[in-house]
Each structure stands twice: as C-alpha cells, then as structure tokens.
Amino acid sequence: MLERALGRHAQPEPPLGPAFLEDLHWNLTRLIGPMADVLIPEAASELGVDPGALTRSHLGRYLANLARQLPEAKQAEWQALAELLEKRYG
C-alpha cells in the first residue's frame, strides 16, 4: 500500500507455473480420473484466470473451488492432497 502511495508499483506475483499444474493434474487425475481435465480450468475460470496464471494468492480459493466440484466420497482424500499442495506451493 505504501509502495502504491509513493507511486511505486509492486512486482506482479509470479504464476505457480507448470510444476504446480503438473502436480495438480497428476494428483487430481489419480483421484477422479479424466474429469480432472474439465475441473482444473473450470475452477480457475471461477476466479477469472487461466490455470497457467494462478498465483499463490489464488491458491486457497482455487483449491476450495475444486473441492466444491468433487464427490462427497472423495472429499477426505482431496483435503489431504489440498493441504500438501498448499504447503508445497503456498
């Protein structure tokens, strides 16, 4: 905020990158199969971003969006995976 008031612009937050997307895709596909290919971009579009543009500040909301799309029977396993993803990339 102070940076903005002084006329300096903060550096844009870098995207999580291909490593995150590959990790997410592998784990989500293992959990729910090919439906992961639909849910990954859909959850990102709910935030108004492309999956490749997700940043740390999006991560919590993005993982919550994915959780809402998963069947009840997969929620416990997803919660464990989401916690690992947050620790690794958050």
C-alpha positions, 0 to 999 in steps of 0.5 A: 500500500505504501509502495502504491502511495509513493507511486511505486508499483509492486512486482506482479506475483509470479504464476505457480507455473507448470510444476504446480499444474503438473502436480495438480493434474497428476494428483487430481487425475489419480483421484477422479480420473479424466474429469480432472481435465474439465475441473482444473480450468473450470475452477480457475475460470471461477476466479477469472484466470487461466490455470497457467496464471494462478498465483499463490494468492489464488491458491486457497480459493482455487483449491476450495473451488475444486473441492466444491466440484468433487464427490462427497466420497472423495472429499477426505482424500482431496483435503489431504492432497489440498493441504500438501499442495498448499504447503508445497506451493503456498 
